[in-house]
């Protein structure tokens, strides 16, 4: 399989090359391009990839512009840090994605899905680019949550939320001002609604805001203990399998 990578983040591009070579040793990386201009130039020539890994935001604009300049008939796996409306748009058209920061398992699953395709995507099967361009310019993630307390409804801006957590199977929202509210949504749904760049699900019980993180330290059994500027009912521990993704998320600013 011939693959090209369109990615302007050097570390992400190198990570993709390494993972692809490891997971699919019979594949060949035809090229790595970091802009719309260089990608169009390469794809306008005789280069014929079987698969493209493509970042959304490049150094000179949005990668959707590439589709407007040149016909692409092979599958595209989008690498994105955007929230659920973007992902749903891609998925509805059959184009796969991996959410940054991506893991080995994410890339393996993407390659597996591509292998299962019986035919390449045709031009009219690509996402509605104009709609995606409109959505990408909207604020990333849910901007506020409607809560009910003391017989009153109010809205809490998402930027004021230090963390979400589960207690007795109920999702709770805790603000930087140490106010606490109950939500009707399960934590998994909340995680899909907020910005993946701003919030990280450290474990099954907690979803934390980047701005709330005070410090981290090593813990027993190669776990990481996360301390927030707002107290939590219990220790926040990240298991060793999730540590790499967590530190990649911290660095991806």
N, C-alpha and C positions, 0 to 999 in steps of 0.2 A: 504494500500500500504506500503510495506517494502522498506525503503530508507537507503542508506549509503552515507556518505559525505567523499570525499577525498580532503582534504584542509589543507595546512600547516600554513595558517595565522589564528591565534587563533580568532581574532575578526570577520573575514569573516565566519569562521566555526560556531561561536556562532550566528551570524546574520542569517545564513542559517537555523540553527536549530529552531530559534525563529520564523522566517517567515514561514517555512514549517509547524510547529506545529499550527500556527495561521491560515494559509490558508487552511490546510488540516488536521484538528484535528483527523481524523480517520487513519492517517498514523502513522508509527512507525519507528523511527530512530534506525536502527540496530547497527550502530557504526559510529565513526568518526575517520579517519585515516590520518596521516600527512606525509606519505612517500610512496614510491613505495614498499619498503620492507614489511611494515606492511599491506599495501593494498593487496599485493599478498598473504601474509600469511593468511589473513582473508578470501579472496575470494577462496582460495584453500580448505577451510574447508566446512562445511555444510551451511554457510551463503548464503541465496538465495534472493538477493534484487530484487525488481521490478523496481527500478530506482536508478541511481547513479548520484550524483552531483560531478563533478570532476574538480579540478583545473588543469592547464596545467603544470606549473612549481612548482615542489615540492622540498623539502629540499635535496633530493638525486637524482634529475634528472627530466626528462620529463615524464609525466604520460602516454605517449603513450607506454612506455616500459611495462606497466601493460598488455596491449593487446597482447604483444608478449609472455608473460609468462603464460597467462591463458586465457581461452575462456570466453568472456563476451557476453551474449545474451540478456541482458535487455537494454532499452534505457539509453543513457548517455547524461546528460546536462553538457556541458563544461562551466566552469567559466573562462573567459580569459580577459586579458587587451590588447590583440593583435589587430592589425588593420584588414582592410577589407579582405585581401587575406586569412587569417585564417578563418574568419567568413564565407566567401563564400564557402570555402572548406567543412566546416562542413555542411552548409545549403544544398549544392548540394547532399549530402549523406543522408539527412533527420535527422541528429543529431542536436538537438537544442543547443543553447548557451545563456549565459547571459554575458553581457559586464561589467566588473568591472569599477567603483564601481556600484554595482547593487542596484536596488530599490525594494520596495515591489511589484510594478507593473511588474517588470521584472520577478520575481519569480512566481507571479501569472500567467503570460502569459506562462511561461515555463511549469508549472504544467497543465495548460489548454491544451496545445498542446500534452503533454504526455497522458492525459486522452482521447484524440481523436484518439490515435493510436489504430488500430484494431488488431495489432499483434506486438510482440517485434521484434527488429532488429536482423537479423541473422549475423553471422560472416562475410559473404561476402558482407554485406551491410555497414560495417564500413568504415571510411575514409581510404584513402591510407596513411598509417602511415609513410612510407619512404618519400613521398612527403611532408607531414606535417613537418617531422623532418628537411627536407632541408629548408623549408620556414621559420620555426621558428628561424633558425640561421641567416637569412637575417636581415639587418637593419630594425628596426620597423618604419613603416610609410614612406611616400614620402620624399626623401632627398632634393629635390629642386623644384623650380617652374620656368618655362620659362615665361618671361615677355617681353613686347614690350613698349619702350618709346623713344621719340625723334628720331624716325625712326631707332631704333636699338633694336636688341634682346639681352637679357642677361639672366642668370640664377641666382636666389636668393636662397641660401641654406636655407632650412626650419628652421634650428637652428637660423638664423638671423632674423626670422619673429617675431615681437612682438605681432601682432594681425592681424586678418582679419575682415573686416566689410562690410556691405551692405550700399550703398548710391545710390539712384535713380535706384534701382534694379540691380546695378552692384557691383560685389565683388571687394573689394580693399585689397591689401596687404600692410602692413606698417612694416618697418624694425626697429630694435633698433636704427639705425642711422637716423630715422625719414624720410626715403625715402618712397614714396608711388607709387604703381603701380596698374593698373587695370588687373583683370583676366577675362578669358572667362567663367570659371566654376562657377556655382552657389555655394553659401556658404555651402549648404548641402553636395555637392559632395566634396568640400575641406575638410569638417569635417571628411568624410569617408577616405580620403587619408592620413591625418596626424596621428601621434601617439595619441591615446586616453589617454595615460599617460602624454603626454606633453601639449596637447591642450584641452581646455574645452569650450563648447559653452554656454556662460553665459546667452544668450537670443537669440532671432531670428536674431538679427543684428550683434552680435559679437562672434568671436571665438578667445580666448586669449591663449597666451603661459604662462605656469607656471612661467617661468623665468622673465616675464614682470610684474608680480603682485607685487605691492609695499605694499599695505595694504588694509584692509577691515574695514567697520564700519556699524553699524546698521542704517537703514533709515526708512522712514515712511512706515506704513502698513506692518511691519515685513519684509521688503525687506533688502537686503544687497547691500551696495554701494562698488564697487570694484574700486580701484585706481591703475593705472599702472605707470610704470616709464617713459612710453612714452605717451604723451597726446592723448586723444581721442576726436573726435568731439562732443560727448555728454556723459552724465553720464552713467556709466555701472551699471545697476541695475539687481539684481537677485531676482526673486519673491520667496515667502515663500515656494512654492511647490518644488522648485529646490534647496533650500538652503542646505538641508541634503546631496544631491548628490555632491554638490559643495565642502562642507567641507570634505566629505569622500574622494573625489578626491585629495584634498590638502594634506590629511594625508597619502595617499597611495603612499609613496615614498620609 
